[in-house]
Amino acid sequence: MKVKRIDISLGGSKVVILNSKDADKLGLKPYDRVKVVNEAGKSITALVSITKTFINEGEIGVVKEVGESLGVKDEDEVKVIPSAHPSSWQFIRKKLKGEKLSRNEIYYIVRDVVSGELSELEIATFLLAEYFHGMSIDEIVYMIEAMVETGVRIEFEETAYDIHSIGGVPGNSKVALIEVPVVAATGLLIPKTSSRAITSPAGTADTMEVLANVSFKADEIREMALKTRGLLCWGGTLGLAPADDIFIRVEHPIQVDPPSQMIASILAKKVAMSVKYLVVDIPTGKGTKAPTREYSEKLARLFLDVSEKLGITLRCAVTYGGQPIGYSAGPALEAREAIEALQNRRGAMSVIDKALSLAGLIFEMAGLEVRGKGYDLAKEIFESGRAWEKMKQIIEVQGGDPNIRPEDIPVGDKTIRIESPVDSYVTHVDNTAITLIARAAGAPVDKGAGVAIFVKAGHKVRKGDPLIEIYAERESKLTEAYNLALKLKPVTLEGMLLKTIP
C-alpha cells in the first residue's frame, strides 16, 4: 500500500487508517492489528481504523507516531499484514481473573508495552486488573525488574539519594523544589527524576518545567548531577523504565493509579537511577491516595518489603495530607510559592516543615546527623540561604534563569475569586474538590492554570474575604472551573450554631 502521512499525534498510540474495501479484503475490523513493514524491513504493530472516504483504496493513512517510527513519507510503499494478539494478552486475561503472574509472564507484558504490541485498551485492562486484584510482593518485584531491564540505567560511582512522594494531595509538587536543594547543599548526590501529574493538578516535573528544562538525555543527567549535586528532571525522555511512562499515559485519562503499579513506577525509576537510599513520602488524609493512617502504614510496609528485595535502603514518612499543601495548586502557582519560600527563607508551614523533615531523614540515613536531628541541619541550610543558592545552580544548569523572581513567573490571566458569603469559620478545605477545580481550569497541561487558596481549616473569615481564586489561560476553562467550584464548594464554612431542634 502507498503511505499517506497524517499530521495528527495520538499521544503515543500507533494507529493506521484503511479504506473499507481494503479492510474487507484483509478481513479487518476497527481495533484489529496489522504489522506495517517498510522497504528496509523495519516493522511496527498498529491498530486499524477504517474509513470509506478519507483514505483511498490502496492507500494507508499513518499518524505521526507510525510515520516517524517507520521513517516513511507520502507515496512510499509498505507491506500491511494482519496480526494476531500478542502472547502477553493471555497473561493480562489471567490477571483479570485474579491469578498470580510469573516473572516471565510479567516480563512479556512489559516488553510488549514498550514495543507497542499492546494497545492502550489492553494496557488499561491490565491496569484495571491490578486495581481490582492487586499484586503480590514478588509480582511487584518482577514488574520493577522488567521495567528496568527494558530501559536505560544511569550508574553513579558514588551513593545516590532521593526523596519521592506518592502524591495525591494538591500543592504537593512544590515541596521537592525545596527539599532537593537543601539536600544537595551538603554535597550529597540527589539526582531526582520525577513524573508528571496523573491525578493531581501538578507533578514535580510539571512545576519544575516552569523554571527550567526538565527533559535530558542520560549522559546529560550524569554530567549535570555531578556538577550541581542535585537535579529536578522528568524521567520520560531518559528511557529509564520506559514502560512506566506508557502506563502513566494510559492512567491519565482514566485517573486510575493502582497501588502496585504506583510502587513499581516509583521504585523502577529509582533502581534505574542507581538510588541506594530513598525516603518515600506518603501523604495521608481525606481525599489522598492513603486516606487513613491504617492504609498509609500498610502501604509503607509494602514499600519496605519490595525495596528490601531490590537492595534499596528505604524509610517511609507518613505525612499530613488532610488539606492542600501550602496555598497553591497548579504548576506556575506552585513554582511561585516555592521560589518565594526559598528566596525569603520562610513560607507556609505545611510546605517548609514537610520539606525540611524529609530532607532531614536523608541526612540521618547518610550519617550526617543522628536519628531525630536531621531536621535541625535541614533548617539551618534553608534559613542560611544555602538552599536558594543551590537551587539557583540547579535552575541554571537545567537551562533556566537563576535570577528569576516569583513575580516573573507567568500565571493564567483569566481569574475569578470566590469569597465568603458570611462571617464564619473554615472547618475543611477539600483536597478532591481543589484538584478537580484546578484540573478543570487546565492544570497541569496549561502551566498557568490552577487554584490559589487563601484559607485553611481553623481560619476565621469575614463576609467578603477571599476563599480561593481560580486561574486559567482560557475563558472557557475558567467558566468550567468556576461552575464546578460552585457545585463542589471546596471550602466548608461553619458557624458556632450547627442546628436547632425542633
N, C-alpha and C positions, 0 to 999 in steps of 0.2 A: 504494500500500500504506500501511497505517497503522503508524506508528512505535511500537515498544516499546523504551524505553530499558533497557539492561542495565548495572548498576553493576559493570562489570568493565573494567579497563585492561589492554591487551596491550602496554604498553611502547612505544607509538607506532604499532603496527600497526593498520591500518584494516580492520576485518572486520565483515560483516553476516551475519545468520543468517536463512535462509529455510526455510519449511516445504517438505518434499519434494515436495508436489503443485505448489506454485508453481514450484519449481526445475525440475520436469519440464516444466511449461508453457513455461517460458522456455528450456529446453534447457541448463540449467546443471548443472555438476558441482562438487564441492568444489575450491576454489582457483581457479575461474574468476573473471573480473572482472565487476563491474557498475558502472555510473555511477548514483549516487544524487543526485537533484535535489530541492531543497526548493521551497516555494511561491514564494520570491523569486527562483528561478532559479540559486541557488548550487549547485555540484555538487562531488562528490569521487568518486574511484575507490576501490572497496573489493573485498576478496576475499570469496568466498562460503563460508560453512559451511552445512550442511544438517541439519535435524532433522525427526523425524516427530511429536514431541510437545511440545517446549519452546516452539515458536512456532506459533501457529495459522495456518491458511490465510488469506491476505490481509493478514498482518502481516509486518513486517520488524524483526528484532531488531538493534539498533545498540549497539556497545560505546561506552565513554566517548569514545574518540578521534573516532569518527564523529559521535556526538551533539553533541559540543562544536564540531566543525568546521562542522557544518551549522546549529547553533543550534536544534535541534528538540527537542520534548518529546513525551511519550506522546500518542497519538491524532492527532498531526499527520500529514498525508498527504505522501508523497514519490513521485516517479516512479522506477522502477527499470528501467534499460536495460542489457541485456547489452553488454559492452565487450570489444574485442579487445586483444591485447598491444600496448603502445606501440611506436613505431618503434625506440626505443632497444634493445629486446630483440634485434633482429637484430645490433646493434653489439656487444652482450655476447657473443652467439654467435660473432661474428667474432673477438673477443678470446680466446674459449675455444679457438679453433683456432690461437692463437699469432700472429695477424696484427696489424699495427700499426693504430692508430686515428687518424683525422684530428682536427683541432681541433673541427670541427662535431660529429663523432660522439661525442667525449668530452663536449662541452657538452650534447648531447641526453641522454646518460646521467645527468649530474649534475643537469640540470634535472628529469628525471623522478624522480630520487631525492628531491629536495627537495619536489616537488609531490605525492609519494605515489603516482605512477603505477606505480612498480616495487615489487613485493612484497619482503619480506625474503629469500625464497628466491632471487629473481632478483638481488638485491644481493649475497647470499652467493656466487652463481655468478660474478658479476663479480670479487669479491674473490679467489676461488679461482683464477680465470683469471689475475689479476695475480700471485698467489702462485707459480703454476707457470710462467708465461711471462714475467713481469717486464714492465717498461715502458721505453721509450727515454727519453732526457733530454727530448726535445720532447714526448712524451706526458705526462710528469710535469708539465712547464710548462703544457701545455694543461689538465691536470686542476686545477692550482692556480688558473689564471686563471678557469676555470669555477666553481670553488668560491667564489672571492672575488666574482665577478660576480653570483652568485645569492644573495648575502647582504649584510649591512651592513658599512660601513667606518667606522672611527673615525680621524679626522685630528687630528694634533697640529701646532701651529705651530713646534715645536722637535724636535730629534732624539730619537728613542726608541730605547732599547737593550733587549736581552733576552738571557736565558740559557735554554736548553731542553735537557733530557736526553731521549734516546730511550728511557730506562727499561730495563726488563728485568732489573733486579737488585734483590732485596728490600732494603728500608731506604733506597732512594734518594730517596724523595719528601721526606724531611726536609731535604735539602741546600738546596733552594730557599728554605726558611724562614730560612736563614742568609744565603745569597748575595744575595737581593733587598734586605734592609735594609742590608747592607754597601754595596751599590752606591748605593742611594737616599740614604744618609747623606752622600754627596759632593755631592748636588744633581743628579746625572744622573737622567734620567727612565726608569724601568723599570716600565712597566705590564704586569706578567706575567699572561697568561691561560694557564691550564693545562687539561689534560684529566683526566678521571677514569681510574682504572686499567682497562686492557684485560686484561692477563695477569698483572699484579703484585698484591701484597696491598694497595697503596695508590698512588694518583696524588697529585700535589701538591694538586689541588683537594680530594681526599678528606681529606687531612691538615689543610690549612688550614681546612676546614669544621668541624673540631673546635674551633677557636679563634674563628672568626667566620663571618659570612655570606660566601658566595663567588658568589652569583647577583645580578647587577645589570644594569640597562639601559645602553645605550651612553652616554647623556648623563650618567648617574651615574658611569660609569667615567672619563669625561673630567674631570669636576669633582673626583673623589677623587684621581685620579692627579696632577693639577696641585697639589693641596693637600699630599699626602704624598710625592710624587716616586716612590713605589713602591706596587704593589698585588700581591695574590696572589688572582686570581679564576678562576672557571670560565668557559670560553668558551661553554658550552652554552646559556645563556639570552640571550646578546648578539645572536644572529643573525649572528655572524661565521662565514662559511663553513659554513652550517647543514648542508650535505651531510656534513661531517666527523663531526658528532655522530651522524648516522644510520649512517654507516659504522661508527663505533665501537660503536654499539648492536648492530649485526649481528656485528661481530668478537668481542664479549664472550663469547657462549655457545660459539662455535666456536674461540675462542682462536687466531685467525689474524690476523697483522698484517703483510701483505706489505711489503717494504722500500719499494717505490714508493709505496704508499698512506701509509706512515708518513712519508715525506719530504713528500708532498703535504699531509698532515694538519698537520704542524708548520709548514711554510712558508706555507700558505694563511692560517693564523691570524695569522702574523706580518705578512704583507702587509696583511691586513685591519686590523691594529692600527697600520699605518704604521711598523713597526720598520725601521730602516735599518742597524743594527749588531747582529749576532747571534752568540752563542757557542753551538755545539751540542756537548753532552757525549755521547760515545759510550763507555759502559762496555764493557770487553772482558774476556772470561774465560769459563771453563766455565759453562754454564747461563745466559748472557746472549744478547741478540739479535745480538751480534757476538762469537762465541766465540773467534775468533783475531785476532791483530794484522793479519794479511794481509786478513781480511774487513773489519775495522774501518777500515783505511786505504782500501780500495775503496769502502766506504760514505761515508767522508769526502769522497773525490773526487767522488762522485755528488752529495752535498750542495753542494759548492762549484760544480760545473758548473751545477746547477739555479739556485742562488742568484744566480750571475753574470747569468743571463738575466733574473732578476727585479729586478735592481738592488739587491740586499741585500749588504752587506759582511759576510762570514762567516768565522769561524775555528772549526775543529773541534778539540775536545780529546779525545784518546783516553785514557780513564781506567781505572784498575784496577778490575775488577769480578769478580774470581775468587772472592769470597765476599761475604756481605751487607755493606752499608754501615752502619756503626755497630752497635748492639746491640739493634735492634728492627725488627720488620716488622709493619705494620698501622697504620691512621690515628691512633688515640689514643696508642698506644705511641710512635709516631714524633713526634707533636706534643709529647709529654712530653720526649722526648730533645732535640728542637730547642730548646724553651723553656729547659730546664735548661742547655744549652750557652750560649745567649745570655745568660742571667742570671749564670751563674758564669764566663763567658768562657773556658771550657775544655770539652773533651768528647773523644769518640772521634776519633783522628787521621784515620781514614778519612772522617769527616764534615767536620771542621774544615778539614783540609788541602785536601779537594776543593772545598768551598765558597769558600775564600779564593783558591785557584788560579783558579777560573772567574771569580770577581769581578775578580781581578787582570787577566785577559785583557781584560775590558771596559774597565778603566782604561787599559790600553795602547792599545786601539782608539780610545778617546776622547781620547787625547793627554794624560791626566793623569800618566802615567808612561811612561818609555822602555821598550822591549821588554825583558822579563825582570825588571822591577822592580815590576810591578803587584801581585804577591803581598805585598810589604812594606807597601804602602799599605793593602791589604785587612786584613792582620794588625793593623796599628795601629788601624784603625777598630773591628775586632772586640774587641781587648783593652782598648780605652779605654772600652768600654760604649756607644759611639755607635750600634752596630748594634742593641743591645737597645732603646735609646731610640727609634730609628726604627721598630723592629718594634712597639713599644707604640702608636705613632701609627697604623701600618697596621692593627693589630688594632682600634683604637678607631674609625677611620673606616669600617671594614667591619662595625661593629656588635657587636664583641666586647668582652670585659673586658680592658683594657690592663694590669691589675694581677694577671692570672692567674698562679698558681704551678703548677709541674709536678704537685704532689700534688692540685691542684684538678681535674685532667683525669680524668674517669671512664674506667676500663677495665673489661673484662669481669670479672664476679665469679666466674665458673666457671673454675678454673685447675687445672693439673696440671704437675708438674715431671718431667723425665726426667734421671736422674742417671747419672754414670759408674759402670759396674759394677766397674771395676778402676783401679789406678794406671796411668796411661798418658800418651801424648802425642796432641794433636789434630793430625791431618795434613790434614784437609779439612772445611770446612763447606759443604754442598751448597746452592747457590742454588735449584735447581729444587725440591728437597725442602722447603726452608723456605717457598718460595712456595706450594706445594701444601698444606702443612700449615696455613699462615695462612689461605688461602682456604677450606679445609675447615672451619676454626674460625668462618668467617663474614665475614672481611675481603674486600673493603672495605665491603660493604653494612652489616655490623654494625661500627660505628666502634670499639667497644671490643675487637674480636677481633684476634688476631694472635699473634706469637711474640716472646718476649724471648730473646735469645741471650747466653749468659754466657761463651762461649769463642770463640777464633779459631784458625786454623791456627798451630801452633808453641807453643801454650799447654800447660803441664804440668798434669795433673789428678790428684787423688787419688780413691780409691774413695768414692763418695757425693757428690762435688762436682756441683753442678747444671750441666747442659749447655744445656738450653733449658727455657723454661716456656711453656705454651700458655694463651692467654686466650680465653674465649668468653663470649657473653651467654646462650647456651642450652646446657643439659646435653647435648642430642642432638648438637649441633655439636662440643662438647668431646670426646665419645666418638668421633665420626667422625675428628676431627683426631688424637686420641691413637692410635687404631688405625692410621691412616696413618703416623704418626711411627714406630711400632714396625716397620712394614713397610719404610719408606724409609730409616731410620737416617740422619738428616740430618747427624750429626756422626760423622766417621770417626776411630776411635782406633787407635793402633798402639803396640806395644812395640818395643824395640830388636831383639828376635828376631822375624824375619818368617817363617822357615821352617826346618825341619830336613830334611836329606837323608842317608841314606834315612830 
